[in-house]
Amino acid sequence: MVGLKPTYGRVSRYGLVAFASSLDQAGVITRSAEDAALLLGVMAGFDKRDSTSIDHPVPDYLAGLGESLRGLRVGIVRQHFDEGLDERCAAAVR
């Protein structure tokens, strides 16, 4: 299973029920990264009905799946690893 929450502005929020405007995004849950890339490619793009939608070209997400992750840096907020966090969850993230 692959879950994807797009970057703010990448996918139109037009038609969504607003709960927390800066957090409301239409994402996908799919069976594979390929399916998620295909869906994001269709969903992404400028929408004049959404003032937060960005007018930027939509990359070929499917083509990007084969790119190396070498050099990628991932930030982890240390404060989220405090008392009460299930140790199995913490170990999986680390």
PyMOL Python script that loads the backbone (N, CA, C, O; Angstrom):
from pymol import cmd

cmd.read_pdbstr("""\
ATOM      1  N   MET A   1       0.839  -1.180   0.000  1.00  0.00           N
ATOM      2  CA  MET A   1       0.000   0.000   0.000  1.00  0.00           C
ATOM      3  C   MET A   1       0.889   1.250   0.000  1.00  0.00           C
ATOM      4  O   MET A   1       1.917   1.300   0.674  1.00  0.00           O
ATOM      5  N   VAL A   2       0.473   2.232  -0.757  1.00  0.00           N
ATOM      6  CA  VAL A   2       1.189   3.503  -0.846  1.00  0.00           C
ATOM      7  C   VAL A   2       0.198   4.631  -0.603  1.00  0.00           C
ATOM      8  O   VAL A   2      -0.836   4.720  -1.265  1.00  0.00           O
ATOM      9  N   GLY A   3       0.526   5.487   0.351  1.00  0.00           N
ATOM     10  CA  GLY A   3      -0.278   6.670   0.600  1.00  0.00           C
ATOM     11  C   GLY A   3       0.515   7.897   0.184  1.00  0.00           C
ATOM     12  O   GLY A   3       1.728   7.958   0.384  1.00  0.00           O
ATOM     13  N   LEU A   4      -0.172   8.872  -0.396  1.00  0.00           N
ATOM     14  CA  LEU A   4       0.506  10.061  -0.888  1.00  0.00           C
ATOM     15  C   LEU A   4      -0.307  11.297  -0.541  1.00  0.00           C
ATOM     16  O   LEU A   4      -1.484  11.397  -0.888  1.00  0.00           O
ATOM     17  N   LYS A   5       0.329  12.236   0.148  1.00  0.00           N
ATOM     18  CA  LYS A   5      -0.277  13.533   0.414  1.00  0.00           C
ATOM     19  C   LYS A   5       0.502  14.553  -0.413  1.00  0.00           C
ATOM     20  O   LYS A   5       1.657  14.844  -0.099  1.00  0.00           O
ATOM     21  N   PRO A   6      -0.106  15.095  -1.455  1.00  0.00           N
ATOM     22  CA  PRO A   6       0.613  16.027  -2.334  1.00  0.00           C
ATOM     23  C   PRO A   6       1.028  17.310  -1.621  1.00  0.00           C
ATOM     24  O   PRO A   6       0.439  17.692  -0.611  1.00  0.00           O
ATOM     25  N   THR A   7       2.030  17.953  -2.153  1.00  0.00           N
ATOM     26  CA  THR A   7       2.472  19.253  -1.675  1.00  0.00           C
ATOM     27  C   THR A   7       1.328  20.249  -1.819  1.00  0.00           C
ATOM     28  O   THR A   7       0.567  20.203  -2.785  1.00  0.00           O
ATOM     29  N   TYR A   8       1.218  21.138  -0.858  1.00  0.00           N
ATOM     30  CA  TYR A   8       0.169  22.166  -0.862  1.00  0.00           C
ATOM     31  C   TYR A   8       0.193  22.934  -2.176  1.00  0.00           C
ATOM     32  O   TYR A   8       1.229  23.473  -2.567  1.00  0.00           O
ATOM     33  N   GLY A   9      -0.936  22.984  -2.849  1.00  0.00           N
ATOM     34  CA  GLY A   9      -1.050  23.723  -4.095  1.00  0.00           C
ATOM     35  C   GLY A   9      -0.879  22.881  -5.339  1.00  0.00           C
ATOM     36  O   GLY A   9      -1.245  23.324  -6.427  1.00  0.00           O
ATOM     37  N   ARG A  10      -0.334  21.682  -5.217  1.00  0.00           N
ATOM     38  CA  ARG A  10      -0.079  20.820  -6.378  1.00  0.00           C
ATOM     39  C   ARG A  10      -1.375  20.248  -6.946  1.00  0.00           C
ATOM     40  O   ARG A  10      -1.519  20.110  -8.160  1.00  0.00           O
ATOM     41  N   VAL A  11      -2.328  19.912  -6.052  1.00  0.00           N
ATOM     42  CA  VAL A  11      -3.619  19.352  -6.457  1.00  0.00           C
ATOM     43  C   VAL A  11      -4.720  20.299  -5.975  1.00  0.00           C
ATOM     44  O   VAL A  11      -4.693  20.763  -4.835  1.00  0.00           O
ATOM     45  N   SER A  12      -5.661  20.572  -6.829  1.00  0.00           N
ATOM     46  CA  SER A  12      -6.752  21.486  -6.492  1.00  0.00           C
ATOM     47  C   SER A  12      -7.548  20.967  -5.291  1.00  0.00           C
ATOM     48  O   SER A  12      -7.782  19.768  -5.139  1.00  0.00           O
ATOM     49  N   ARG A  13      -7.949  21.915  -4.453  1.00  0.00           N
ATOM     50  CA  ARG A  13      -8.820  21.589  -3.320  1.00  0.00           C
ATOM     51  C   ARG A  13     -10.270  21.931  -3.636  1.00  0.00           C
ATOM     52  O   ARG A  13     -11.137  21.822  -2.769  1.00  0.00           O
ATOM     53  N   TYR A  14     -10.536  22.342  -4.865  1.00  0.00           N
ATOM     54  CA  TYR A  14     -11.890  22.705  -5.261  1.00  0.00           C
ATOM     55  C   TYR A  14     -12.822  21.512  -5.052  1.00  0.00           C
ATOM     56  O   TYR A  14     -12.565  20.414  -5.545  1.00  0.00           O
ATOM     57  N   GLY A  15     -13.902  21.745  -4.316  1.00  0.00           N
ATOM     58  CA  GLY A  15     -14.876  20.690  -4.066  1.00  0.00           C
ATOM     59  C   GLY A  15     -14.662  19.941  -2.768  1.00  0.00           C
ATOM     60  O   GLY A  15     -15.534  19.180  -2.349  1.00  0.00           O
ATOM     61  N   LEU A  16     -13.513  20.138  -2.112  1.00  0.00           N
ATOM     62  CA  LEU A  16     -13.275  19.482  -0.832  1.00  0.00           C
ATOM     63  C   LEU A  16     -14.022  20.213   0.277  1.00  0.00           C
ATOM     64  O   LEU A  16     -14.250  21.419   0.189  1.00  0.00           O
ATOM     65  N   VAL A  17     -14.399  19.488   1.306  1.00  0.00           N
ATOM     66  CA  VAL A  17     -14.988  20.102   2.487  1.00  0.00           C
ATOM     67  C   VAL A  17     -13.836  20.614   3.335  1.00  0.00           C
ATOM     68  O   VAL A  17     -12.961  19.841   3.722  1.00  0.00           O
ATOM     69  N   ALA A  18     -13.826  21.911   3.628  1.00  0.00           N
ATOM     70  CA  ALA A  18     -12.711  22.513   4.361  1.00  0.00           C
ATOM     71  C   ALA A  18     -12.801  22.197   5.847  1.00  0.00           C
ATOM     72  O   ALA A  18     -13.788  22.529   6.504  1.00  0.00           O
ATOM     73  N   PHE A  19     -11.776  21.561   6.363  1.00  0.00           N
ATOM     74  CA  PHE A  19     -11.666  21.315   7.796  1.00  0.00           C
ATOM     75  C   PHE A  19     -10.537  22.159   8.380  1.00  0.00           C
ATOM     76  O   PHE A  19     -10.708  22.796   9.420  1.00  0.00           O
ATOM     77  N   ALA A  20      -9.400  22.163   7.720  1.00  0.00           N
ATOM     78  CA  ALA A  20      -8.240  22.968   8.127  1.00  0.00           C
ATOM     79  C   ALA A  20      -7.546  23.346   6.828  1.00  0.00           C
ATOM     80  O   ALA A  20      -6.757  22.565   6.295  1.00  0.00           O
ATOM     81  N   SER A  21      -7.831  24.525   6.322  1.00  0.00           N
ATOM     82  CA  SER A  21      -7.496  24.862   4.935  1.00  0.00           C
ATOM     83  C   SER A  21      -6.064  24.577   4.520  1.00  0.00           C
ATOM     84  O   SER A  21      -5.839  24.154   3.387  1.00  0.00           O
ATOM     85  N   SER A  22      -5.087  24.791   5.391  1.00  0.00           N
ATOM     86  CA  SER A  22      -3.708  24.540   4.966  1.00  0.00           C
ATOM     87  C   SER A  22      -3.358  23.059   5.003  1.00  0.00           C
ATOM     88  O   SER A  22      -2.300  22.668   4.511  1.00  0.00           O
ATOM     89  N   LEU A  23      -4.217  22.234   5.571  1.00  0.00           N
ATOM     90  CA  LEU A  23      -3.964  20.790   5.631  1.00  0.00           C
ATOM     91  C   LEU A  23      -4.840  19.996   4.680  1.00  0.00           C
ATOM     92  O   LEU A  23      -4.578  18.817   4.444  1.00  0.00           O
ATOM     93  N   ASP A  24      -5.872  20.616   4.131  1.00  0.00           N
ATOM     94  CA  ASP A  24      -6.800  19.908   3.257  1.00  0.00           C
ATOM     95  C   ASP A  24      -6.187  19.687   1.885  1.00  0.00           C
ATOM     96  O   ASP A  24      -5.982  20.634   1.125  1.00  0.00           O
ATOM     97  N   GLN A  25      -5.899  18.445   1.578  1.00  0.00           N
ATOM     98  CA  GLN A  25      -5.422  18.077   0.259  1.00  0.00           C
ATOM     99  C   GLN A  25      -6.055  16.762  -0.151  1.00  0.00           C
ATOM    100  O   GLN A  25      -6.358  15.915   0.690  1.00  0.00           O
ATOM    101  N   ALA A  26      -6.251  16.601  -1.436  1.00  0.00           N
ATOM    102  CA  ALA A  26      -6.759  15.337  -1.962  1.00  0.00           C
ATOM    103  C   ALA A  26      -5.551  14.469  -2.276  1.00  0.00           C
ATOM    104  O   ALA A  26      -4.764  14.783  -3.169  1.00  0.00           O
ATOM    105  N   GLY A  27      -5.412  13.391  -1.548  1.00  0.00           N
ATOM    106  CA  GLY A  27      -4.321  12.454  -1.790  1.00  0.00           C
ATOM    107  C   GLY A  27      -4.870  11.125  -2.240  1.00  0.00           C
ATOM    108  O   GLY A  27      -6.069  10.983  -2.479  1.00  0.00           O
ATOM    109  N   VAL A  28      -3.994  10.158  -2.354  1.00  0.00           N
ATOM    110  CA  VAL A  28      -4.406   8.836  -2.822  1.00  0.00           C
ATOM    111  C   VAL A  28      -3.837   7.750  -1.928  1.00  0.00           C
ATOM    112  O   VAL A  28      -2.809   7.933  -1.275  1.00  0.00           O
ATOM    113  N   ILE A  29      -4.517   6.626  -1.912  1.00  0.00           N
ATOM    114  CA  ILE A  29      -3.996   5.396  -1.331  1.00  0.00           C
ATOM    115  C   ILE A  29      -4.109   4.356  -2.433  1.00  0.00           C
ATOM    116  O   ILE A  29      -5.196   4.100  -2.952  1.00  0.00           O
ATOM    117  N   THR A  30      -2.977   3.760  -2.786  1.00  0.00           N
ATOM    118  CA  THR A  30      -2.943   2.830  -3.913  1.00  0.00           C
ATOM    119  C   THR A  30      -2.218   1.546  -3.526  1.00  0.00           C
ATOM    120  O   THR A  30      -1.689   1.422  -2.422  1.00  0.00           O
ATOM    121  N   ARG A  31      -2.204   0.618  -4.433  1.00  0.00           N
ATOM    122  CA  ARG A  31      -1.515  -0.654  -4.203  1.00  0.00           C
ATOM    123  C   ARG A  31      -0.023  -0.580  -4.525  1.00  0.00           C
ATOM    124  O   ARG A  31       0.746  -1.434  -4.084  1.00  0.00           O
ATOM    125  N   SER A  32       0.395   0.436  -5.290  1.00  0.00           N
ATOM    126  CA  SER A  32       1.806   0.516  -5.683  1.00  0.00           C
ATOM    127  C   SER A  32       2.225   1.962  -5.903  1.00  0.00           C
ATOM    128  O   SER A  32       1.389   2.852  -6.062  1.00  0.00           O
ATOM    129  N   ALA A  33       3.534   2.176  -5.910  1.00  0.00           N
ATOM    130  CA  ALA A  33       4.073   3.510  -6.206  1.00  0.00           C
ATOM    131  C   ALA A  33       3.730   3.911  -7.633  1.00  0.00           C
ATOM    132  O   ALA A  33       3.496   5.088  -7.910  1.00  0.00           O
ATOM    133  N   GLU A  34       3.700   2.946  -8.534  1.00  0.00           N
ATOM    134  CA  GLU A  34       3.355   3.243  -9.930  1.00  0.00           C
ATOM    135  C   GLU A  34       1.931   3.780 -10.027  1.00  0.00           C
ATOM    136  O   GLU A  34       1.678   4.755 -10.735  1.00  0.00           O
ATOM    137  N   ASP A  35       0.999   3.141  -9.313  1.00  0.00           N
ATOM    138  CA  ASP A  35      -0.387   3.612  -9.332  1.00  0.00           C
ATOM    139  C   ASP A  35      -0.495   5.019  -8.738  1.00  0.00           C
ATOM    140  O   ASP A  35      -1.228   5.862  -9.255  1.00  0.00           O
ATOM    141  N   ALA A  36       0.242   5.269  -7.645  1.00  0.00           N
ATOM    142  CA  ALA A  36       0.215   6.593  -7.019  1.00  0.00           C
ATOM    143  C   ALA A  36       0.767   7.644  -7.973  1.00  0.00           C
ATOM    144  O   ALA A  36       0.221   8.743  -8.065  1.00  0.00           O
ATOM    145  N   ALA A  37       1.837   7.319  -8.681  1.00  0.00           N
ATOM    146  CA  ALA A  37       2.427   8.257  -9.642  1.00  0.00           C
ATOM    147  C   ALA A  37       1.459   8.550 -10.787  1.00  0.00           C
ATOM    148  O   ALA A  37       1.330   9.697 -11.215  1.00  0.00           O
ATOM    149  N   LEU A  38       0.791   7.531 -11.273  1.00  0.00           N
ATOM    150  CA  LEU A  38      -0.174   7.739 -12.357  1.00  0.00           C
ATOM    151  C   LEU A  38      -1.329   8.632 -11.906  1.00  0.00           C
ATOM    152  O   LEU A  38      -1.723   9.552 -12.623  1.00  0.00           O
ATOM    153  N   LEU A  39      -1.865   8.361 -10.725  1.00  0.00           N
ATOM    154  CA  LEU A  39      -2.974   9.167 -10.230  1.00  0.00           C
ATOM    155  C   LEU A  39      -2.567  10.607  -9.954  1.00  0.00           C
ATOM    156  O   LEU A  39      -3.305  11.535 -10.286  1.00  0.00           O
ATOM    157  N   LEU A  40      -1.399  10.802  -9.350  1.00  0.00           N
ATOM    158  CA  LEU A  40      -0.950  12.166  -9.083  1.00  0.00           C
ATOM    159  C   LEU A  40      -0.757  12.930 -10.388  1.00  0.00           C
ATOM    160  O   LEU A  40      -1.061  14.120 -10.463  1.00  0.00           O
ATOM    161  N   GLY A  41      -0.256  12.256 -11.405  1.00  0.00           N
ATOM    162  CA  GLY A  41      -0.091  12.904 -12.703  1.00  0.00           C
ATOM    163  C   GLY A  41      -1.400  13.400 -13.283  1.00  0.00           C
ATOM    164  O   GLY A  41      -1.432  14.424 -13.966  1.00  0.00           O
ATOM    165  N   VAL A  42      -2.483  12.681 -13.016  1.00  0.00           N
ATOM    166  CA  VAL A  42      -3.803  13.074 -13.509  1.00  0.00           C
ATOM    167  C   VAL A  42      -4.419  14.156 -12.625  1.00  0.00           C
ATOM    168  O   VAL A  42      -5.075  15.069 -13.127  1.00  0.00           O
ATOM    169  N   MET A  43      -4.214  14.057 -11.327  1.00  0.00           N
ATOM    170  CA  MET A  43      -4.832  14.990 -10.378  1.00  0.00           C
ATOM    171  C   MET A  43      -4.129  16.344 -10.323  1.00  0.00           C
ATOM    172  O   MET A  43      -4.773  17.365 -10.081  1.00  0.00           O
ATOM    173  N   ALA A  44      -2.836  16.363 -10.542  1.00  0.00           N
ATOM    174  CA  ALA A  44      -2.034  17.574 -10.362  1.00  0.00           C
ATOM    175  C   ALA A  44      -2.283  18.578 -11.488  1.00  0.00           C
ATOM    176  O   ALA A  44      -2.668  18.221 -12.601  1.00  0.00           O
ATOM    177  N   GLY A  45      -2.052  19.826 -11.158  1.00  0.00           N
ATOM    178  CA  GLY A  45      -2.158  20.868 -12.173  1.00  0.00           C
ATOM    179  C   GLY A  45      -2.948  22.066 -11.675  1.00  0.00           C
ATOM    180  O   GLY A  45      -3.645  21.997 -10.663  1.00  0.00           O
ATOM    181  N   PHE A  46      -2.826  23.145 -12.394  1.00  0.00           N
ATOM    182  CA  PHE A  46      -3.469  24.406 -12.028  1.00  0.00           C
ATOM    183  C   PHE A  46      -4.977  24.314 -12.179  1.00  0.00           C
ATOM    184  O   PHE A  46      -5.487  23.708 -13.122  1.00  0.00           O
ATOM    185  N   ASP A  47      -5.681  24.926 -11.235  1.00  0.00           N
ATOM    186  CA  ASP A  47      -7.142  24.998 -11.280  1.00  0.00           C
ATOM    187  C   ASP A  47      -7.547  26.425 -10.919  1.00  0.00           C
ATOM    188  O   ASP A  47      -7.351  26.855  -9.782  1.00  0.00           O
ATOM    189  N   LYS A  48      -8.105  27.154 -11.867  1.00  0.00           N
ATOM    190  CA  LYS A  48      -8.483  28.548 -11.633  1.00  0.00           C
ATOM    191  C   LYS A  48      -9.569  28.689 -10.566  1.00  0.00           C
ATOM    192  O   LYS A  48      -9.791  29.786 -10.052  1.00  0.00           O
ATOM    193  N   ARG A  49     -10.253  27.582 -10.226  1.00  0.00           N
ATOM    194  CA  ARG A  49     -11.297  27.635  -9.192  1.00  0.00           C
ATOM    195  C   ARG A  49     -10.717  27.537  -7.782  1.00  0.00           C
ATOM    196  O   ARG A  49     -11.447  27.692  -6.803  1.00  0.00           O
ATOM    197  N   ASP A  50      -9.409  27.279  -7.667  1.00  0.00           N
ATOM    198  CA  ASP A  50      -8.748  27.162  -6.362  1.00  0.00           C
ATOM    199  C   ASP A  50      -7.627  28.189  -6.305  1.00  0.00           C
ATOM    200  O   ASP A  50      -6.632  28.062  -7.019  1.00  0.00           O
ATOM    201  N   SER A  51      -7.779  29.205  -5.462  1.00  0.00           N
ATOM    202  CA  SER A  51      -6.785  30.280  -5.386  1.00  0.00           C
ATOM    203  C   SER A  51      -5.443  29.805  -4.828  1.00  0.00           C
ATOM    204  O   SER A  51      -4.447  30.519  -4.948  1.00  0.00           O
ATOM    205  N   THR A  52      -5.394  28.632  -4.229  1.00  0.00           N
ATOM    206  CA  THR A  52      -4.126  28.111  -3.700  1.00  0.00           C
ATOM    207  C   THR A  52      -3.446  27.151  -4.674  1.00  0.00           C
ATOM    208  O   THR A  52      -2.355  26.655  -4.394  1.00  0.00           O
ATOM    209  N   SER A  53      -4.072  26.891  -5.797  1.00  0.00           N
ATOM    210  CA  SER A  53      -3.509  25.992  -6.806  1.00  0.00           C
ATOM    211  C   SER A  53      -2.338  26.685  -7.507  1.00  0.00           C
ATOM    212  O   SER A  53      -2.444  27.847  -7.898  1.00  0.00           O
ATOM    213  N   ILE A  54      -1.228  25.971  -7.662  1.00  0.00           N
ATOM    214  CA  ILE A  54      -0.054  26.587  -8.299  1.00  0.00           C
ATOM    215  C   ILE A  54      -0.029  26.299  -9.802  1.00  0.00           C
ATOM    216  O   ILE A  54      -0.409  25.219 -10.255  1.00  0.00           O
ATOM    217  N   ASP A  55       0.418  27.274 -10.539  1.00  0.00           N
ATOM    218  CA  ASP A  55       0.488  27.167 -11.998  1.00  0.00           C
ATOM    219  C   ASP A  55       1.916  26.795 -12.395  1.00  0.00           C
ATOM    220  O   ASP A  55       2.676  27.626 -12.893  1.00  0.00           O
ATOM    221  N   HIS A  56       2.261  25.539 -12.164  1.00  0.00           N
ATOM    222  CA  HIS A  56       3.583  25.010 -12.499  1.00  0.00           C
ATOM    223  C   HIS A  56       3.400  23.773 -13.361  1.00  0.00           C
ATOM    224  O   HIS A  56       2.391  23.079 -13.237  1.00  0.00           O
ATOM    225  N   PRO A  57       4.365  23.484 -14.237  1.00  0.00           N
ATOM    226  CA  PRO A  57       4.258  22.263 -15.040  1.00  0.00           C
ATOM    227  C   PRO A  57       4.191  21.024 -14.138  1.00  0.00           C
ATOM    228  O   PRO A  57       4.799  20.985 -13.069  1.00  0.00           O
ATOM    229  N   VAL A  58       3.446  20.025 -14.588  1.00  0.00           N
ATOM    230  CA  VAL A  58       3.325  18.769 -13.846  1.00  0.00           C
ATOM    231  C   VAL A  58       4.387  17.809 -14.366  1.00  0.00           C
ATOM    232  O   VAL A  58       4.389  17.465 -15.548  1.00  0.00           O
ATOM    233  N   PRO A  59       5.294  17.371 -13.484  1.00  0.00           N
ATOM    234  CA  PRO A  59       6.329  16.444 -13.942  1.00  0.00           C
ATOM    235  C   PRO A  59       5.756  15.063 -14.279  1.00  0.00           C
ATOM    236  O   PRO A  59       4.620  14.749 -13.923  1.00  0.00           O
ATOM    237  N   ASP A  60       6.537  14.266 -14.952  1.00  0.00           N
ATOM    238  CA  ASP A  60       6.173  12.879 -15.228  1.00  0.00           C
ATOM    239  C   ASP A  60       6.579  12.063 -14.005  1.00  0.00           C
ATOM    240  O   ASP A  60       7.708  11.579 -13.920  1.00  0.00           O
ATOM    241  N   TYR A  61       5.660  11.914 -13.068  1.00  0.00           N
ATOM    242  CA  TYR A  61       5.963  11.231 -11.810  1.00  0.00           C
ATOM    243  C   TYR A  61       6.335   9.772 -12.042  1.00  0.00           C
ATOM    244  O   TYR A  61       7.178   9.225 -11.332  1.00  0.00           O
ATOM    245  N   LEU A  62       5.721   9.150 -13.016  1.00  0.00           N
ATOM    246  CA  LEU A  62       6.012   7.745 -13.301  1.00  0.00           C
ATOM    247  C   LEU A  62       7.464   7.579 -13.757  1.00  0.00           C
ATOM    248  O   LEU A  62       8.134   6.628 -13.353  1.00  0.00           O
ATOM    249  N   ALA A  63       7.948   8.490 -14.586  1.00  0.00           N
ATOM    250  CA  ALA A  63       9.331   8.423 -15.059  1.00  0.00           C
ATOM    251  C   ALA A  63      10.311   8.636 -13.919  1.00  0.00           C
ATOM    252  O   ALA A  63      11.426   8.116 -13.955  1.00  0.00           O
ATOM    253  N   GLY A  64       9.908   9.397 -12.908  1.00  0.00           N
ATOM    254  CA  GLY A  64      10.789   9.680 -11.785  1.00  0.00           C
ATOM    255  C   GLY A  64      10.964   8.527 -10.811  1.00  0.00           C
ATOM    256  O   GLY A  64      11.844   8.580  -9.952  1.00  0.00           O
ATOM    257  N   LEU A  65      10.149   7.490 -10.924  1.00  0.00           N
ATOM    258  CA  LEU A  65      10.235   6.380  -9.978  1.00  0.00           C
ATOM    259  C   LEU A  65      11.566   5.641 -10.053  1.00  0.00           C
ATOM    260  O   LEU A  65      11.998   5.061  -9.058  1.00  0.00           O
ATOM    261  N   GLY A  66      12.215   5.649 -11.194  1.00  0.00           N
ATOM    262  CA  GLY A  66      13.473   4.939 -11.346  1.00  0.00           C
ATOM    263  C   GLY A  66      14.690   5.730 -10.904  1.00  0.00           C
ATOM    264  O   GLY A  66      15.804   5.208 -10.933  1.00  0.00           O
ATOM    265  N   GLU A  67      14.503   6.977 -10.496  1.00  0.00           N
ATOM    266  CA  GLU A  67      15.631   7.815 -10.107  1.00  0.00           C
ATOM    267  C   GLU A  67      16.229   7.361  -8.777  1.00  0.00           C
ATOM    268  O   GLU A  67      15.530   6.839  -7.908  1.00  0.00           O
ATOM    269  N   SER A  68      17.520   7.568  -8.643  1.00  0.00           N
ATOM    270  CA  SER A  68      18.231   7.181  -7.427  1.00  0.00           C
ATOM    271  C   SER A  68      17.835   8.069  -6.255  1.00  0.00           C
ATOM    272  O   SER A  68      17.530   9.250  -6.427  1.00  0.00           O
ATOM    273  N   LEU A  69      17.844   7.488  -5.072  1.00  0.00           N
ATOM    274  CA  LEU A  69      17.591   8.247  -3.853  1.00  0.00           C
ATOM    275  C   LEU A  69      18.899   8.670  -3.190  1.00  0.00           C
ATOM    276  O   LEU A  69      18.884   9.262  -2.111  1.00  0.00           O
ATOM    277  N   ARG A  70      20.018   8.373  -3.826  1.00  0.00           N
ATOM    278  CA  ARG A  70      21.329   8.730  -3.283  1.00  0.00           C
ATOM    279  C   ARG A  70      21.392  10.232  -3.045  1.00  0.00           C
ATOM    280  O   ARG A  70      21.079  11.029  -3.929  1.00  0.00           O
ATOM    281  N   GLY A  71      21.797  10.599  -1.855  1.00  0.00           N
ATOM    282  CA  GLY A  71      21.923  12.001  -1.501  1.00  0.00           C
ATOM    283  C   GLY A  71      20.656  12.609  -0.909  1.00  0.00           C
ATOM    284  O   GLY A  71      20.674  13.748  -0.443  1.00  0.00           O
ATOM    285  N   LEU A  72      19.549  11.852  -0.925  1.00  0.00           N
ATOM    286  CA  LEU A  72      18.307  12.354  -0.350  1.00  0.00           C
ATOM    287  C   LEU A  72      18.452  12.482   1.157  1.00  0.00           C
ATOM    288  O   LEU A  72      18.958  11.571   1.813  1.00  0.00           O
ATOM    289  N   ARG A  73      18.017  13.591   1.703  1.00  0.00           N
ATOM    290  CA  ARG A  73      18.051  13.804   3.153  1.00  0.00           C
ATOM    291  C   ARG A  73      16.623  13.855   3.660  1.00  0.00           C
ATOM    292  O   ARG A  73      15.765  14.523   3.083  1.00  0.00           O
ATOM    293  N   VAL A  74      16.383  13.144   4.742  1.00  0.00           N
ATOM    294  CA  VAL A  74      15.064  13.101   5.349  1.00  0.00           C
ATOM    295  C   VAL A  74      15.180  13.658   6.755  1.00  0.00           C
ATOM    296  O   VAL A  74      16.020  13.216   7.538  1.00  0.00           O
ATOM    297  N   GLY A  75      14.341  14.623   7.072  1.00  0.00           N
ATOM    298  CA  GLY A  75      14.349  15.205   8.410  1.00  0.00           C
ATOM    299  C   GLY A  75      13.385  14.477   9.328  1.00  0.00           C
ATOM    300  O   GLY A  75      12.270  14.138   8.931  1.00  0.00           O
ATOM    301  N   ILE A  76      13.815  14.242  10.543  1.00  0.00           N
ATOM    302  CA  ILE A  76      12.976  13.608  11.552  1.00  0.00           C
ATOM    303  C   ILE A  76      12.935  14.531  12.764  1.00  0.00           C
ATOM    304  O   ILE A  76      13.977  14.934  13.280  1.00  0.00           O
ATOM    305  N   VAL A  77      11.739  14.863  13.213  1.00  0.00           N
ATOM    306  CA  VAL A  77      11.570  15.752  14.359  1.00  0.00           C
ATOM    307  C   VAL A  77      11.777  14.946  15.635  1.00  0.00           C
ATOM    308  O   VAL A  77      10.980  14.065  15.958  1.00  0.00           O
ATOM    309  N   ARG A  78      12.844  15.248  16.352  1.00  0.00           N
ATOM    310  CA  ARG A  78      13.194  14.487  17.561  1.00  0.00           C
ATOM    311  C   ARG A  78      12.102  14.526  18.624  1.00  0.00           C
ATOM    312  O   ARG A  78      11.902  13.556  19.355  1.00  0.00           O
ATOM    313  N   GLN A  79      11.399  15.650  18.705  1.00  0.00           N
ATOM    314  CA  GLN A  79      10.373  15.809  19.735  1.00  0.00           C
ATOM    315  C   GLN A  79       9.224  14.801  19.595  1.00  0.00           C
ATOM    316  O   GLN A  79       8.476  14.580  20.547  1.00  0.00           O
ATOM    317  N   HIS A  80       9.086  14.196  18.425  1.00  0.00           N
ATOM    318  CA  HIS A  80       8.021  13.206  18.233  1.00  0.00           C
ATOM    319  C   HIS A  80       8.406  11.833  18.786  1.00  0.00           C
ATOM    320  O   HIS A  80       7.575  10.925  18.828  1.00  0.00           O
ATOM    321  N   PHE A  81       9.653  11.680  19.206  1.00  0.00           N
ATOM    322  CA  PHE A  81      10.131  10.403  19.729  1.00  0.00           C
ATOM    323  C   PHE A  81      10.206  10.463  21.250  1.00  0.00           C
ATOM    324  O   PHE A  81      11.232  10.128  21.841  1.00  0.00           O
ATOM    325  N   ASP A  82       9.122  10.889  21.875  1.00  0.00           N
ATOM    326  CA  ASP A  82       9.121  11.021  23.326  1.00  0.00           C
ATOM    327  C   ASP A  82       8.310   9.898  23.968  1.00  0.00           C
ATOM    328  O   ASP A  82       7.899   8.949  23.301  1.00  0.00           O
ATOM    329  N   GLU A  83       8.094  10.024  25.244  1.00  0.00           N
ATOM    330  CA  GLU A  83       7.351   9.018  25.999  1.00  0.00           C
ATOM    331  C   GLU A  83       5.956   8.834  25.402  1.00  0.00           C
ATOM    332  O   GLU A  83       5.287   9.805  25.048  1.00  0.00           O
ATOM    333  N   GLY A  84       5.542   7.613  25.298  1.00  0.00           N
ATOM    334  CA  GLY A  84       4.223   7.309  24.760  1.00  0.00           C
ATOM    335  C   GLY A  84       4.261   6.789  23.341  1.00  0.00           C
ATOM    336  O   GLY A  84       3.285   6.204  22.871  1.00  0.00           O
ATOM    337  N   LEU A  85       5.378   6.992  22.644  1.00  0.00           N
ATOM    338  CA  LEU A  85       5.500   6.478  21.284  1.00  0.00           C
ATOM    339  C   LEU A  85       5.799   4.983  21.346  1.00  0.00           C
ATOM    340  O   LEU A  85       6.711   4.556  22.054  1.00  0.00           O
ATOM    341  N   ASP A  86       5.047   4.212  20.619  1.00  0.00           N
ATOM    342  CA  ASP A  86       5.275   2.774  20.557  1.00  0.00           C
ATOM    343  C   ASP A  86       6.689   2.512  20.020  1.00  0.00           C
ATOM    344  O   ASP A  86       7.059   3.033  18.968  1.00  0.00           O
ATOM    345  N   GLU A  87       7.459   1.723  20.723  1.00  0.00           N
ATOM    346  CA  GLU A  87       8.867   1.487  20.346  1.00  0.00           C
ATOM    347  C   GLU A  87       8.995   0.813  18.987  1.00  0.00           C
ATOM    348  O   GLU A  87       9.966   1.056  18.270  1.00  0.00           O
ATOM    349  N   ARG A  88       8.039  -0.022  18.622  1.00  0.00           N
ATOM    350  CA  ARG A  88       8.091  -0.651  17.286  1.00  0.00           C
ATOM    351  C   ARG A  88       7.939   0.392  16.187  1.00  0.00           C
ATOM    352  O   ARG A  88       8.584   0.308  15.142  1.00  0.00           O
ATOM    353  N   CYS A  89       7.086   1.369  16.433  1.00  0.00           N
ATOM    354  CA  CYS A  89       6.912   2.463  15.478  1.00  0.00           C
ATOM    355  C   CYS A  89       8.200   3.282  15.367  1.00  0.00           C
ATOM    356  O   CYS A  89       8.653   3.597  14.267  1.00  0.00           O
ATOM    357  N   ALA A  90       8.778   3.621  16.511  1.00  0.00           N
ATOM    358  CA  ALA A  90      10.030   4.387  16.527  1.00  0.00           C
ATOM    359  C   ALA A  90      11.130   3.630  15.802  1.00  0.00           C
ATOM    360  O   ALA A  90      11.880   4.222  15.025  1.00  0.00           O
ATOM    361  N   ALA A  91      11.236   2.333  16.044  1.00  0.00           N
ATOM    362  CA  ALA A  91      12.272   1.523  15.385  1.00  0.00           C
ATOM    363  C   ALA A  91      12.069   1.471  13.882  1.00  0.00           C
ATOM    364  O   ALA A  91      13.037   1.512  13.123  1.00  0.00           O
ATOM    365  N   ALA A  92      10.823   1.379  13.446  1.00  0.00           N
ATOM    366  CA  ALA A  92      10.548   1.339  12.011  1.00  0.00           C
ATOM    367  C   ALA A  92      10.956   2.645  11.333  1.00  0.00           C
ATOM    368  O   ALA A  92      11.486   2.625  10.222  1.00  0.00           O
ATOM    369  N   VAL A  93      10.713   3.779  11.990  1.00  0.00           N
ATOM    370  CA  VAL A  93      11.068   5.075  11.407  1.00  0.00           C
ATOM    371  C   VAL A  93      12.584   5.243  11.386  1.00  0.00           C
ATOM    372  O   VAL A  93      13.151   5.703  10.394  1.00  0.00           O
ATOM    373  N   ARG A  94      13.232   4.869  12.480  1.00  0.00           N
ATOM    374  CA  ARG A  94      14.699   5.009  12.544  1.00  0.00           C
ATOM    375  C   ARG A  94      15.366   4.096  11.543  1.00  0.00           C
ATOM    376  O   ARG A  94      16.593   4.074  11.449  1.00  0.00           O
TER     377      ARG A  94
END
""", "prot")
cmd.dss("prot")
cmd.show_as("cartoon", "prot")
cmd.util.cbc("prot")
cmd.orient("prot")
